[in-house]
Amino acid sequence: MTRILVTGGAGYVGSHTVLVLLQEGYEVMVIDNMVNAVLEGSGGKPESLNRVEKITGKTVDFEIIDLMDLEALRRVVKTKGPFESCIHFAALKSVGESCQQPLRYYRNNGTGSINLLEVLGENNCKSIIFSSSATVYGDPQYLPLDEKHPTGSCTNPYGKTKFIMEEIMRDVCTADPEWKAIMLRYFNPVGAHASGLIGEDPLGIPNNLMPFIAQVAVGRRKALQVFGNDYDTPDGTGVRDYIHVMDLAVGHVAAVRRAKEDSFKGWKAFNLGTGKGNSVLQMVAAFEAAAGNKIAYDIVPRRSGDIATSYADCSLAATELKWTAKKTIADMCADTWRWQSGNPKGFAA
């Protein structure tokens, strides 16, 4: 049976991807430093993975490992392998926080990823699916964003760490033709598994729109903060390409399959999105319809590092990965509400 290493697999996108991997018949080993996951329940596993096991009826191998701990990483990859491929989610991911703590982001996201590549290479696992981001494109020169759009003019340190790691992986593939690396540049993941058992559960104040809306709807927070209403967009609020987390999870498994094919060589990037943009206020209205609640919000100043509009051209993923997003904004909001209303305090409930 094919064995996959998943870093950051206890987190939001990671846990949903682990679920799809298990359903597709893969064996999965998850490592996570638990920075953004809740450790509760049986077996010393994060609650997100306990629930993945409940949904799938399958077992997830798990260890608490920080990618900065090179020797611990070496031990787990050597003793728990061999692995056919690695899906690399583990990273700090807040745009605003990265502007305030750039060194922390460069150290964690950069050095941690370099350690991972080094250890994978030592153990002859030379296939990596990298959780990249549309932030590598910076302020769009044109829309929709395709993979030929220039990268590197990032507007925040978080995006720069993703760009730097993409380039390092490109160099690794150039230096060693045995390496295969797929960059998945995804846009704005939202939603939850249809069971309502797993979903997005950020620790502290949410940095992303949808969990903040959901926490307002369930009464955990008084009002949503809308960062700016003076952008050059139809209603003045930021426009993003929101993608259902389950579509995104399926995209990662499609990338694992593509990397295994003999015809795939070296390094390649793919956008994962819907190809459609929705504004903050449009998302608020869609969530109100799904939840049957009004969402209180306050307009506050723009957030450092944010851009006005971003949405994807995903035709390359459709052609080469045989993947397209299928779920709608209504699906995203309904599934988020099912998760949040059933778990008002997230996994800690």
C-alpha positions as CSV (number, residue, x, y, z in Angstrom):
1,M,0.0,0.0,0.0
2,T,1.3,3.5,-0.9
3,R,2.5,5.4,2.1
4,I,2.4,9.2,2.2
5,L,4.0,11.6,4.7
6,V,1.9,14.6,5.5
7,T,3.4,17.6,7.4
8,G,1.0,19.9,9.2
9,G,-1.7,17.2,8.7
10,A,-3.5,18.1,11.9
11,G,-4.4,21.5,10.6
12,Y,-7.3,22.7,8.5
13,V,-6.4,21.8,4.9
14,G,-4.1,19.0,6.1
15,S,-6.8,17.1,8.0
16,H,-9.3,17.2,5.2
17,T,-6.6,16.0,2.8
18,V,-5.6,13.2,5.1
19,L,-9.3,12.2,5.1
20,V,-9.4,12.0,1.3
21,L,-6.0,10.1,1.2
22,L,-7.4,7.5,3.5
23,Q,-10.6,7.2,1.5
24,E,-8.5,6.7,-1.6
25,G,-6.6,3.8,0.0
26,Y,-3.4,5.5,0.9
27,E,-1.5,4.8,4.2
28,V,-0.8,8.1,5.9
29,M,1.8,9.3,8.4
30,V,1.1,12.8,9.9
31,I,3.7,15.0,11.6
32,D,2.6,18.3,13.2
33,N,4.0,20.6,15.8
34,M,0.5,21.4,17.1
35,V,0.9,25.2,16.7
36,N,-2.6,25.4,15.3
37,A,-4.3,22.2,16.3
38,V,-6.1,21.0,19.5
39,L,-4.6,17.9,21.2
40,E,-7.6,16.1,22.8
41,G,-9.2,12.7,22.8
42,S,-7.7,9.3,22.8
43,G,-4.4,8.0,21.6
44,G,-2.5,11.3,22.1
45,K,-3.7,12.5,18.7
46,P,-5.2,15.9,17.8
47,E,-8.9,15.8,17.8
48,S,-9.1,16.7,14.1
49,L,-7.4,13.3,13.3
50,N,-9.4,11.4,15.8
51,R,-12.5,12.6,13.9
52,V,-10.9,11.8,10.6
53,E,-10.5,8.2,11.8
54,K,-14.1,8.2,12.9
55,I,-15.3,9.4,9.5
56,T,-13.1,7.0,7.5
57,G,-12.9,4.0,9.9
58,K,-9.2,4.0,9.2
59,T,-6.1,4.7,11.3
60,V,-3.8,7.6,11.0
61,D,-0.2,7.3,12.2
62,F,0.8,10.4,14.1
63,E,3.7,12.0,15.9
64,I,4.3,15.5,17.3
65,I,7.4,16.7,15.3
66,D,8.6,20.2,14.7
67,L,10.4,20.5,11.3
68,M,13.0,22.7,13.1
69,D,14.1,19.6,15.1
70,L,16.3,18.0,12.5
71,E,17.2,14.9,14.4
72,A,13.6,14.1,15.4
73,L,12.6,14.6,11.8
74,R,15.4,12.2,10.7
75,R,14.2,9.6,13.1
76,V,10.6,9.6,12.1
77,V,11.2,9.6,8.4
78,K,13.7,6.8,8.7
79,T,11.7,4.6,11.0
80,K,8.2,5.3,9.7
81,G,8.9,5.1,6.0
82,P,9.5,4.4,3.3
83,F,7.3,7.1,1.9
84,E,6.4,7.4,-1.8
85,S,5.6,11.1,-1.5
86,C,5.3,14.0,1.0
87,I,2.5,16.6,1.1
88,H,4.0,19.6,2.9
89,F,1.4,21.8,4.6
90,A,3.4,22.7,7.8
91,A,3.8,26.5,7.9
92,L,2.8,29.6,9.8
93,K,0.2,31.2,7.6
94,S,-1.1,34.6,8.8
95,V,-0.5,37.5,6.4
96,G,-0.9,40.2,9.1
97,E,1.2,38.3,11.7
98,S,4.0,37.8,9.1
99,C,4.2,41.5,8.7
100,Q,4.7,41.9,12.4
101,Q,7.0,38.9,12.9
102,P,8.9,38.4,9.7
103,L,11.9,36.6,11.2
104,R,9.7,34.0,12.8
105,Y,8.1,33.3,9.5
106,Y,11.3,33.1,7.5
107,R,12.8,30.8,10.2
108,N,9.8,28.5,10.6
109,N,8.6,28.3,7.0
110,G,12.0,28.5,5.3
111,T,14.4,26.6,7.6
112,G,11.7,24.0,8.4
113,S,11.1,23.3,4.7
114,I,14.8,23.0,4.0
115,N,15.2,20.5,6.8
116,L,12.3,18.5,5.3
117,L,13.8,18.4,1.8
118,E,17.2,17.4,3.2
119,V,15.7,14.5,5.2
120,L,13.4,13.3,2.4
121,G,16.4,13.2,0.0
122,E,18.4,11.2,2.6
123,N,15.6,8.6,2.6
124,N,15.1,8.5,-1.1
125,C,11.6,10.1,-1.0
126,K,12.1,12.6,-3.8
127,S,8.5,13.5,-4.5
128,I,6.9,16.5,-2.8
129,I,3.6,18.3,-3.1
130,F,4.0,21.8,-1.7
131,S,1.2,23.8,-0.1
132,S,1.9,27.1,-1.8
133,S,-0.3,30.1,-2.2
134,A,-1.7,32.7,-4.6
135,T,0.2,35.2,-2.5
136,V,3.3,34.4,-4.6
137,Y,1.8,36.4,-7.4
138,G,1.7,39.7,-5.4
139,D,-0.5,42.4,-6.7
140,P,-2.0,41.0,-9.9
141,Q,-0.7,42.5,-13.2
142,Y,-3.7,40.9,-14.9
143,L,-6.7,38.7,-14.0
144,P,-7.4,35.9,-13.9
145,L,-4.1,34.8,-12.5
146,D,-2.5,32.0,-14.4
147,E,0.8,30.1,-13.7
148,K,2.7,32.3,-16.2
149,H,2.0,35.4,-14.1
150,P,5.3,36.7,-12.6
151,T,6.0,35.6,-9.0
152,G,8.1,37.1,-6.3
153,S,6.7,40.6,-5.9
154,C,4.9,39.5,-2.8
155,T,3.2,42.0,-0.6
156,N,3.9,40.3,2.7
157,P,6.6,38.1,4.4
158,Y,4.2,35.1,4.4
159,G,3.9,35.2,0.6
160,K,7.7,35.7,0.3
161,T,8.3,32.5,2.3
162,K,6.1,30.6,-0.1
163,F,7.9,32.1,-3.1
164,I,11.3,31.4,-1.7
165,M,10.4,27.8,-1.0
166,E,9.1,27.3,-4.5
167,E,12.4,28.6,-5.9
168,I,14.4,26.3,-3.6
169,M,12.4,23.3,-4.7
170,R,12.9,24.4,-8.3
171,D,16.7,24.4,-7.7
172,V,16.6,21.0,-6.0
173,C,14.8,19.5,-9.0
174,T,17.3,21.1,-11.4
175,A,20.3,19.8,-9.4
176,D,18.8,16.3,-9.0
177,P,16.6,15.0,-11.9
178,E,15.2,12.3,-9.6
179,W,13.3,14.9,-7.7
180,K,9.6,15.7,-8.5
181,A,8.0,18.8,-7.0
182,I,4.4,20.1,-7.5
183,M,3.5,23.5,-6.2
184,L,-0.2,23.9,-5.5
185,R,-0.9,27.6,-5.5
186,Y,-4.3,27.8,-3.8
187,F,-6.4,30.7,-3.3
188,N,-8.8,31.0,-0.3
189,P,-9.8,27.7,1.4
190,V,-13.2,27.7,3.2
191,G,-15.9,25.2,4.1
192,A,-15.8,21.9,6.0
193,H,-16.4,18.2,5.6
194,A,-20.1,17.5,5.0
195,S,-20.3,15.5,8.2
196,G,-19.8,18.6,10.2
197,L,-17.2,16.7,12.3
198,I,-14.1,18.5,11.1
199,G,-13.6,22.1,9.9
200,E,-11.5,25.2,10.4
201,D,-10.7,25.8,14.1
202,P,-8.1,28.6,14.4
203,L,-6.6,29.2,17.8
204,G,-7.2,32.7,19.0
205,I,-8.8,35.4,16.9
206,P,-9.3,34.1,13.3
207,N,-7.1,35.6,10.6
208,N,-9.3,34.4,7.8
209,L,-12.7,35.6,6.8
210,M,-14.9,32.5,6.9
211,P,-14.1,31.3,10.4
212,F,-14.5,34.8,11.7
213,I,-18.0,35.1,10.1
214,A,-18.9,31.6,11.5
215,Q,-17.8,32.6,15.0
216,V,-19.9,35.7,14.9
217,A,-22.9,33.7,13.7
218,V,-22.5,31.2,16.5
219,G,-22.1,34.0,19.1
220,R,-18.4,33.6,20.0
221,R,-17.6,37.1,18.6
222,K,-19.6,40.3,18.5
223,A,-18.8,41.5,15.0
224,L,-16.8,40.8,11.9
225,Q,-14.0,43.2,11.1
226,V,-14.1,44.1,7.4
227,F,-10.6,45.4,6.5
228,G,-11.3,48.3,4.1
229,N,-14.3,49.3,1.9
230,D,-12.4,51.6,-0.4
231,Y,-10.8,49.1,-2.8
232,D,-11.4,49.3,-6.5
233,T,-14.0,46.5,-6.4
234,P,-17.8,46.5,-7.0
235,D,-18.7,47.1,-3.3
236,G,-15.3,48.4,-2.1
237,T,-14.3,45.3,-0.2
238,G,-11.6,42.8,-1.1
239,V,-12.4,40.2,-3.8
240,R,-11.0,36.6,-3.5
241,D,-11.4,33.2,-5.1
242,Y,-12.9,31.1,-2.3
243,I,-12.4,27.3,-2.8
244,H,-14.1,24.6,-0.8
245,V,-11.6,22.7,1.4
246,M,-12.8,19.3,0.1
247,D,-12.2,20.4,-3.5
248,L,-8.7,21.5,-2.4
249,A,-8.1,18.1,-0.6
250,V,-9.1,16.2,-3.8
251,G,-6.6,18.5,-5.7
252,H,-3.8,17.4,-3.5
253,V,-4.5,13.7,-4.1
254,A,-4.7,14.4,-7.8
255,A,-1.2,16.0,-7.5
256,V,0.1,12.9,-5.7
257,R,-1.2,10.7,-8.6
258,R,0.4,13.0,-11.2
259,A,3.8,13.1,-9.5
260,K,3.8,9.3,-9.6
261,E,3.4,9.1,-13.4
262,D,6.6,8.5,-15.3
263,S,5.7,11.3,-17.7
264,F,5.9,13.9,-14.9
265,K,9.4,15.3,-14.5
266,G,10.9,18.0,-12.3
267,W,9.1,21.1,-11.0
268,K,5.7,22.5,-11.9
269,A,3.1,24.8,-10.4
270,F,-0.7,24.6,-10.5
271,N,-3.4,27.0,-9.4
272,L,-6.2,25.5,-7.3
273,G,-9.3,27.8,-7.2
274,T,-12.7,28.2,-8.7
275,G,-11.9,30.9,-11.2
276,K,-14.5,33.2,-9.7
277,G,-14.1,36.1,-7.3
278,N,-16.4,37.1,-4.4
279,S,-16.2,40.1,-2.2
280,V,-16.2,40.1,1.6
281,L,-19.7,41.5,1.7
282,Q,-20.9,38.9,-0.9
283,M,-19.6,36.2,1.4
284,V,-21.3,37.7,4.4
285,A,-24.6,37.7,2.5
286,A,-24.1,34.1,1.4
287,F,-23.4,33.0,4.9
288,E,-26.4,34.9,6.3
289,A,-28.5,32.9,3.8
290,A,-27.0,29.6,4.9
291,A,-27.2,30.2,8.6
292,G,-30.4,32.2,8.8
293,N,-28.6,34.8,11.0
294,K,-27.6,38.4,10.4
295,I,-23.9,38.9,10.6
296,A,-22.8,42.1,12.4
297,Y,-19.8,43.7,10.9
298,D,-17.7,46.8,11.3
299,I,-15.7,48.5,8.6
300,V,-12.1,49.1,9.8
301,P,-8.9,50.3,8.0
302,R,-7.2,48.2,5.4
303,R,-4.8,45.5,6.6
304,S,-1.1,45.7,5.8
305,G,-0.2,43.4,2.9
306,D,-3.7,42.9,1.5
307,I,-4.6,43.4,-2.2
308,A,-7.9,44.4,-3.8
309,T,-8.7,41.4,-6.1
310,S,-7.4,37.9,-6.7
311,Y,-8.9,35.0,-8.6
312,A,-7.5,32.1,-10.5
313,D,-7.2,30.6,-14.0
314,C,-7.3,26.9,-13.1
315,S,-7.2,25.5,-16.7
316,L,-3.8,23.9,-16.3
317,A,-4.9,21.9,-13.3
318,A,-8.0,20.8,-15.3
319,T,-5.8,19.6,-18.2
320,E,-2.9,18.0,-16.4
321,L,-4.2,17.0,-12.9
322,K,-7.7,16.2,-14.3
323,W,-9.1,18.4,-11.4
324,T,-11.7,21.1,-11.2
325,A,-13.5,22.6,-8.3
326,K,-17.1,21.4,-8.0
327,K,-18.6,23.0,-4.9
328,T,-20.4,26.3,-4.8
329,I,-20.3,29.3,-2.5
330,A,-23.6,28.1,-1.0
331,D,-22.0,24.7,-0.3
332,M,-19.0,26.4,1.3
333,C,-21.3,28.4,3.6
334,A,-23.7,25.6,4.4
335,D,-20.8,23.2,5.3
336,T,-19.0,25.9,7.4
337,W,-22.3,26.6,9.3
338,R,-22.9,22.8,9.9
339,W,-19.4,22.5,11.4
340,Q,-19.5,25.7,13.5
341,S,-23.1,25.3,14.8
342,G,-22.4,21.7,15.8
343,N,-19.0,22.6,17.3
344,P,-19.5,26.2,18.7
345,K,-16.1,26.0,20.4
346,G,-14.4,24.1,17.7
347,F,-12.5,20.9,18.6
348,A,-12.2,22.0,22.2
349,A,-16.0,21.6,22.7
